[in-house]
Amino acid sequence: MMTDMRAQPGIMDIALYQGGASRIEGQADPLKLSSNENPLGASPKVAEAVAAAALSLHRYPPTDHAALRTAIAEVHGLDADRIICGVGSDEILTLLAMAFAGPGDEVLYTEHGFGLYRIFALSAGATPVVAPERERRIDVDLLLRHVTPATRLIYIANPANPTGTALDMAELTRLADALPEQCLLVLDGAYAEFFAGYDGGAALVTARANVAMTRTFSKLYGLGGLRVGWGYASQHVIDVLNRIRGPFNMSSVALAGAEAAMRDRGFVEICLRENAEQRARLIGGLRQLGIACDDSEANFVLACFADEGEALAADAHLKSAGILVRLVKGYGFPEALRITVGRAEDVTRVLDALASFRQAA
């Protein structure tokens, strides 16, 4: 039966998002380093909190997320009333586009930015605009050249995915100061915790009404399966977002697990220390093998090969060794592989596999 039902303009231009691979044919238990997940998993306290919350699944969850917002505010020194929680930071990034962009508006991001930024813009009926980067880094001046009177949102991942590079606070401040009043700068901080000394943009948000920030529990906290994120912005922005988010968007289990994860600072420190140590090992090992990579401020490294053919061959060799990494041609790097920083034994396994690949070449 045919219908005349049509999707809103822009929606059919959206390509379906492809996540990191999780299986290798013929391999029962591959080493998955394709989705930037925490190799240490979640805090043991999360399992306890989730089990307790599961006893009350017949009850609706709270709509104000007060306990989780309070935990976030206490840990990060923020105003709980200016925090919003969502189904991953993706939901908050989507709500920002829905609330502040639409037909005739532009949403700006950089050429190697997170693939969902384009989707957020198109789903709101806005026009996505892409600014070039310079040597795998966001360039503030190049970005500002693409700001027009129609620009309503700018999405910046800092540190960036898939490069792992980051802007320092001086450059972020310069960018925020140069934007017109109608433009909201959104700092996507999915990997902010791994960037030593970086507050995710909290100081900028506190001082300016035209900056918002988002964070996730999927990376450092190891809660990708629970889908929890949060945002921080001016009271006006938060009030707008709360009017369009679903009142029961967060489950009781997710809220309890995230609060436990946020409050277990000892486990967080263990994870950060492990990531810093193994990231340095991975970068150093890749460079010793003649595989180029930038210094990373995230929990992954972008390994750059001579060309696309060599990257594909390296990926195939890693798969044959039972290791999954991420091809990033869709992000504009056909010659590269994004490798999640794993445990010490995982990094050793990756480097050994790539060494054998080099020897066979």
VMD Tcl script that draws the C-alpha trace (Angstrom):
set ca {
  {0.00 0.00 0.00}
  {1.46 3.36 -1.04}
  {1.20 6.46 1.09}
  {2.03 10.12 0.58}
  {3.77 10.38 3.94}
  {7.05 12.24 3.54}
  {9.86 12.82 5.98}
  {10.82 16.37 6.85}
  {13.40 18.00 4.55}
  {16.95 16.87 5.25}
  {16.10 13.60 7.00}
  {16.48 11.37 3.94}
  {19.91 12.92 3.37}
  {21.11 11.28 6.58}
  {23.27 8.19 6.14}
  {22.88 5.58 8.85}
  {25.59 5.80 11.51}
  {28.06 2.91 11.57}
  {29.54 2.06 14.95}
  {32.83 0.29 15.58}
  {32.95 -3.39 14.59}
  {32.62 -5.92 17.39}
  {33.06 -9.28 15.60}
  {35.58 -11.01 13.39}
  {34.39 -14.03 11.42}
  {36.03 -17.14 12.79}
  {37.26 -15.40 15.95}
  {35.40 -16.30 19.13}
  {36.67 -13.51 21.39}
  {38.42 -10.71 19.49}
  {40.24 -7.86 21.20}
  {37.87 -4.93 20.58}
  {39.73 -1.64 20.25}
  {37.33 -0.03 17.80}
  {34.92 1.99 19.97}
  {37.09 3.82 22.55}
  {35.61 1.87 25.44}
  {37.25 1.68 28.87}
  {39.30 -1.56 28.90}
  {38.92 -1.73 32.69}
  {35.13 -1.63 32.43}
  {32.97 0.16 34.99}
  {33.55 0.70 38.69}
  {32.48 -2.33 40.79}
  {30.23 0.08 42.66}
  {28.16 0.51 39.51}
  {27.09 -3.14 39.51}
  {25.99 -2.81 43.14}
  {23.96 0.33 42.40}
  {22.38 -1.19 39.30}
  {21.39 -4.34 41.18}
  {19.73 -2.27 43.90}
  {17.88 -0.13 41.36}
  {16.65 -3.26 39.57}
  {14.52 -4.11 42.61}
  {12.23 -1.17 41.80}
  {11.79 -1.49 38.05}
  {8.02 -1.26 38.43}
  {8.41 2.38 39.53}
  {8.86 5.29 37.16}
  {12.24 7.02 37.41}
  {12.54 10.58 38.73}
  {12.06 13.22 36.08}
  {14.45 15.76 37.60}
  {17.54 13.51 37.83}
  {18.33 15.40 41.03}
  {20.62 12.82 42.64}
  {22.81 12.43 39.56}
  {22.94 16.17 38.90}
  {23.96 16.75 42.51}
  {26.74 14.17 42.24}
  {28.06 15.76 39.04}
  {27.86 19.23 40.56}
  {29.71 18.21 43.71}
  {32.51 16.42 41.85}
  {33.05 19.17 39.26}
  {32.18 22.24 41.33}
  {29.21 23.22 39.15}
  {25.70 24.57 39.67}
  {23.35 21.57 39.72}
  {20.48 23.68 38.38}
  {22.46 24.27 35.17}
  {23.05 20.55 34.51}
  {20.89 18.41 32.23}
  {21.13 14.62 31.89}
  {20.37 12.62 28.78}
  {20.54 9.29 27.02}
  {24.21 9.64 26.27}
  {25.60 13.05 25.38}
  {24.17 12.36 21.91}
  {20.67 13.14 23.18}
  {21.74 16.49 24.57}
  {23.61 17.38 21.38}
  {20.45 16.47 19.44}
  {18.25 18.57 21.74}
  {20.54 21.56 21.22}
  {20.05 21.33 17.46}
  {16.28 20.88 17.83}
  {16.01 23.87 20.16}
  {18.33 26.37 18.51}
  {18.58 25.51 14.80}
  {16.06 25.03 12.02}
  {15.32 25.77 8.36}
  {17.41 28.69 7.14}
  {19.95 28.28 9.93}
  {23.46 26.87 9.70}
  {25.24 24.40 11.98}
  {29.02 24.60 11.77}
  {31.62 21.95 12.57}
  {35.05 20.96 11.25}
  {35.93 18.56 8.45}
  {37.05 15.69 10.68}
  {34.40 16.27 13.34}
  {32.13 13.63 14.86}
  {29.92 12.15 12.12}
  {26.73 12.77 14.07}
  {27.08 16.57 13.88}
  {25.83 16.51 10.30}
  {22.94 14.29 11.37}
  {21.98 16.66 14.19}
  {21.84 19.58 11.75}
  {19.83 17.77 9.09}
  {17.37 16.31 11.58}
  {16.59 19.86 12.73}
  {16.13 21.04 9.14}
  {19.26 23.22 9.33}
  {22.13 23.37 6.87}
  {25.39 21.66 7.89}
  {28.51 23.71 7.13}
  {32.01 22.25 7.28}
  {35.15 24.25 8.05}
  {38.58 22.85 7.13}
  {41.14 21.80 9.71}
  {44.88 22.31 9.58}
  {47.11 19.25 9.93}
  {44.47 17.25 11.81}
  {43.79 20.09 14.22}
  {40.91 22.52 14.61}
  {42.05 25.97 13.49}
  {40.11 28.79 15.17}
  {40.75 31.28 12.38}
  {39.59 28.87 9.66}
  {36.51 28.10 11.72}
  {35.65 31.77 12.23}
  {35.84 32.41 8.49}
  {32.83 30.12 8.08}
  {30.66 31.87 10.66}
  {27.82 33.80 8.98}
  {24.72 35.62 10.21}
  {22.91 32.30 9.73}
  {25.20 30.34 12.04}
  {23.31 29.20 15.13}
  {25.38 26.31 16.50}
  {29.04 25.34 16.39}
  {29.93 21.83 17.48}
  {33.53 21.33 18.65}
  {34.78 17.99 19.95}
  {37.64 18.72 22.33}
  {39.66 16.50 22.35}
  {38.65 15.68 18.81}
  {37.60 12.31 17.45}
  {39.26 10.58 15.59}
  {42.46 12.65 15.80}
  {42.87 12.93 19.58}
  {44.16 16.50 19.17}
  {42.80 19.34 21.29}
  {42.49 23.11 21.58}
  {43.86 24.71 24.73}
  {41.81 27.10 26.84}
  {43.37 30.19 25.27}
  {42.17 29.16 21.80}
  {38.74 28.11 23.05}
  {38.36 31.46 24.80}
  {39.45 33.31 21.66}
  {36.84 31.40 19.67}
  {34.04 32.09 22.15}
  {34.91 35.79 22.34}
  {34.79 36.16 18.54}
  {31.33 34.64 18.03}
  {28.20 36.73 17.42}
  {25.46 36.70 20.05}
  {23.13 34.48 18.04}
  {25.68 31.66 17.86}
  {25.95 28.96 20.56}
  {29.33 27.24 20.90}
  {28.87 23.62 21.95}
  {31.95 21.90 23.42}
  {31.53 18.15 23.04}
  {33.65 16.73 25.85}
  {33.24 13.00 25.33}
  {37.00 12.63 25.89}
  {37.55 15.69 28.10}
  {38.63 13.74 31.17}
  {41.64 12.30 29.35}
  {42.99 15.81 28.55}
  {45.03 16.64 31.65}
  {44.18 19.99 33.21}
  {41.14 20.59 30.99}
  {37.81 21.37 32.65}
  {35.72 20.51 29.59}
  {34.87 24.18 29.10}
  {33.15 24.65 32.47}
  {34.85 27.99 33.15}
  {33.77 29.29 29.75}
  {30.20 28.14 30.31}
  {30.11 29.80 33.72}
  {31.36 33.10 32.31}
  {29.45 33.21 29.01}
  {25.85 32.67 27.94}
  {26.88 31.57 24.42}
  {28.80 28.41 25.41}
  {27.48 24.98 26.37}
  {29.34 21.78 27.16}
  {28.49 18.08 27.12}
  {30.10 15.06 28.75}
  {29.47 11.33 28.61}
  {29.65 8.31 30.90}
  {30.40 6.02 27.93}
  {34.18 6.48 27.75}
  {36.11 7.04 30.99}
  {33.31 5.66 33.19}
  {32.76 2.51 31.11}
  {28.97 2.88 30.90}
  {28.41 2.74 27.16}
  {25.72 0.11 27.65}
  {23.73 2.29 30.07}
  {23.65 5.35 27.78}
  {24.15 8.33 30.09}
  {25.45 11.81 29.33}
  {25.13 15.30 30.74}
  {25.38 18.91 29.70}
  {26.14 22.23 31.35}
  {24.98 25.59 30.03}
  {23.37 28.88 31.00}
  {20.09 28.65 32.86}
  {18.25 29.88 29.78}
  {19.65 27.10 27.58}
  {18.94 24.44 30.20}
  {15.36 25.66 30.65}
  {14.81 25.42 26.89}
  {16.25 21.89 26.68}
  {14.20 20.64 29.63}
  {11.04 21.72 27.82}
  {11.69 19.37 24.90}
  {13.43 16.38 26.51}
  {11.27 13.42 27.47}
  {10.28 13.57 31.15}
  {11.34 9.93 31.69}
  {14.29 9.88 29.31}
  {16.61 8.30 31.89}
  {15.93 4.90 33.46}
  {16.31 4.33 37.20}
  {19.05 1.79 36.49}
  {21.03 4.25 34.33}
  {20.67 7.05 36.87}
  {21.82 4.87 39.77}
  {24.75 3.42 37.83}
  {25.95 6.81 36.65}
  {25.77 8.32 40.13}
  {27.84 5.46 41.54}
  {30.39 5.83 38.76}
  {30.68 9.59 39.26}
  {31.25 9.27 43.00}
  {33.90 6.53 42.78}
  {36.85 8.88 42.24}
  {39.38 6.23 43.23}
  {38.42 4.05 40.27}
  {38.43 7.09 37.98}
  {42.02 7.87 38.97}
  {43.08 4.28 38.28}
  {41.54 4.45 34.80}
  {43.13 7.81 33.99}
  {46.55 6.66 35.13}
  {46.30 3.43 33.11}
  {45.20 5.31 30.01}
  {48.02 7.86 30.26}
  {50.66 5.16 30.68}
  {49.42 2.89 27.91}
  {48.70 5.77 25.53}
  {52.34 6.83 25.84}
  {53.44 3.23 25.19}
  {51.20 2.93 22.15}
  {52.33 6.24 20.64}
  {55.99 5.47 21.27}
  {55.68 1.95 19.88}
  {53.90 3.11 16.72}
  {56.57 5.72 16.05}
  {59.33 3.16 16.53}
  {57.63 1.09 13.83}
  {57.60 4.09 11.51}
  {53.84 4.60 11.84}
  {53.06 8.30 12.22}
  {50.69 9.57 14.91}
  {49.99 12.84 16.66}
  {50.16 13.22 20.41}
  {46.71 12.25 21.67}
  {44.73 13.82 24.52}
  {42.07 11.09 24.41}
  {41.84 7.34 24.99}
  {42.75 6.43 21.42}
  {45.49 7.08 18.89}
  {45.17 7.82 15.17}
  {47.79 5.70 13.40}
  {48.63 7.07 9.95}
  {50.05 4.85 7.20}
  {51.54 5.68 3.80}
  {48.21 5.43 1.98}
  {44.78 3.81 2.06}
  {46.09 0.54 0.70}
  {48.59 0.14 3.51}
  {45.95 1.06 6.12}
  {43.58 -1.58 4.76}
  {46.36 -4.16 4.73}
  {47.28 -3.30 8.34}
  {43.64 -3.57 9.36}
  {43.36 -6.99 7.71}
  {46.55 -8.14 9.45}
  {45.23 -6.99 12.83}
  {41.97 -8.82 12.20}
  {43.90 -11.99 11.41}
  {45.52 -11.57 14.83}
  {42.09 -11.21 16.46}
  {42.30 -7.43 16.94}
  {39.56 -4.98 15.96}
  {40.41 -1.32 15.36}
  {38.52 1.38 13.45}
  {38.86 2.36 9.82}
  {38.21 6.10 9.63}
  {37.82 6.81 5.92}
  {34.40 8.26 6.71}
  {36.11 10.90 8.85}
  {38.42 11.91 6.00}
  {41.37 9.69 6.90}
  {41.45 6.75 4.44}
  {45.13 6.21 5.28}
  {44.58 5.85 9.02}
  {43.37 3.50 11.74}
  {41.98 4.65 15.07}
  {43.21 2.41 17.88}
  {41.65 2.48 21.34}
  {44.14 2.51 24.20}
  {43.77 -0.83 25.96}
  {45.39 -2.52 28.93}
  {49.15 -3.13 28.99}
  {48.75 -6.59 27.47}
  {46.43 -5.19 24.79}
  {48.94 -2.54 23.74}
  {51.68 -5.17 23.60}
  {49.49 -7.36 21.42}
  {48.74 -4.50 19.01}
  {52.37 -3.46 18.71}
  {53.53 -7.05 18.21}
  {50.95 -7.55 15.45}
  {51.94 -4.33 13.69}
  {55.62 -5.27 14.01}
  {54.91 -8.56 12.24}
  {52.93 -6.63 9.62}
  {55.93 -4.37 8.99}
  {58.26 -7.35 8.73}
  {56.01 -9.07 6.22}
  {55.60 -5.97 4.05}
}
mol new
graphics top color blue
foreach p $ca { graphics top sphere $p radius 0.5 }
foreach p [lrange $ca 0 end-1] q [lrange $ca 1 end] { graphics top cylinder $p $q radius 0.2 }
display resetview
